[in-house]
Amino acid sequence: MISVDIQKALGDFNLNMRFSSDSRTIGFLGASGEGKSVTLRCIAGILKPDTGRIVLHDRVLYDSKEHINLPPQKRKVGYLFQDYALFPNMTVEKNILCGLSGVRDKEEKQKRLSEIIEKMHLSGLEKHKPGELSGGQAQRTALARILVSQPELLLLDEPFSALDSYLKDQLQEELIATLEDYPGEVIMVSHDRDELYRFSEEIIVLDHGAVDEQAKTRDLFDAPRTKTAAILTGCKNYSRAERLDDHTARLLDWGMDFHTEGVLPAEFAHIGYRAHDFVPVYGEKTVNSFPVEVGSQADLPFEKNFYLVPQGNRESPLICWFVQRDHWPELQEKGLPDHLALREDKAMFLQD
């Protein structure tokens, strides 16, 4: 269990981070500059908050009122930096031994070193230096240096940000497998939604230095509550919306009224709709559809992307309609639809 309630001013940026969680794997999702890494540094003790409190497993790491601020080496928190921060002139073995600097018993130190080298599949690389390692080997070495110190919490600061997509997928699988039997909690920072979907049990969305939304990962992607969360989970289509009654919303940017069988939420400011979920309508307009015309299109290897506007409204934000390969024959036969329809179960009613 981790509980964080901290404030930190950095120039014009103000962090006001408040959350608690007992999930084993937590993802911080947000655009660059929203406070993800700053929060990790505060938890690790690298950066001191201005005010607030941080508690890990009933241990107070920081409390401004009680004047508690444990140094990093006493927090039992491991921090994996983006570039892994291995010492370039040290071997794999010596880098890992840095994580055992507090262990005085030589036999215990050697035992733990041998165990972690075997666990992290680094056998045979003990005398190699970081420049001689592959990306996966370097990451495993950095993790070994952290895990050998037996931290209660592991912080991962965008560990895949500098990798190409093929290597990124491979190392993500390696990391997940490596941490399967890690007994502590893990917080991963990323701006990559797919990365966090794959890794996290729970996701915390950050916006302007504060928590915008916190939810179980699948719940967040299926039904985000805010426009920021919807954008960060990949939703590309939005219209300003007004609630007319329990079963009708006016979609201002798309020029239509949206009718529902279920009762609409009491408050919302936008409707969100994912690009793959539109239903093409040929011929006459149907319920919950609106006429569209093509702005542009892009042919990709596995899907066609159409960028549309509501008919007669070129001022509207572009509407993204993505068609996967198995629906191409219908497009070739019928051409572009006259209308796009929205499904009630796919519509997201969002707050600002």
Sequence and secondary structure as in RCSB ss.txt:
>XXXX:A:sequence
MISVDIQKALGDFNLNMRFSSDSRTIGFLGASGEGKSVTLRCIAGILKPDTGRIVLHDRVLYDSKEHINLPPQKR
KVGYLFQDYALFPNMTVEKNILCGLSGVRDKEEKQKRLSEIIEKMHLSGLEKHKPGELSGGQAQRTALARILVSQ
PELLLLDEPFSALDSYLKDQLQEELIATLEDYPGEVIMVSHDRDELYRFSEEIIVLDHGAVDEQAKTRDLFDAPR
TKTAAILTGCKNYSRAERLDDHTARLLDWGMDFHTEGVLPAEFAHIGYRAHDFVPVYGEKTVNSFPVEVGSQADL
PFEKNFYLVPQGNRESPLICWFVQRDHWPELQEKGLPDHLALREDKAMFLQD
>XXXX:A:secstr
 EEEEEEEEETTEEEEEEEEE  SEEEEE  TTSSHHHHHHHHHTSS  SEEEEEETTEEEEETTTTEE  GGGT
TEEEE TTTT  TTS HHHHHHGGGTT   HHHHHHHHHHHHHHTT TT TT  GGGS HHHHHHHHHHHHHTT 
 SEEEEESTTTTS HHHHHHHHHHHHHHTTT  SEEEEEES HHHHHHH SEEEEEETTEEEEEEEHHHHHHS S
BHHHHHHTT  EEEEEEEEETTEEEETTTTEEEE SS   S  SEEEE TT  EEE SS  TTEEEEEEEEEEE 
SSEEEEEEEETT TTS  EEEEEEGGGHHHHHHH S SEEE  GGG EEEB 
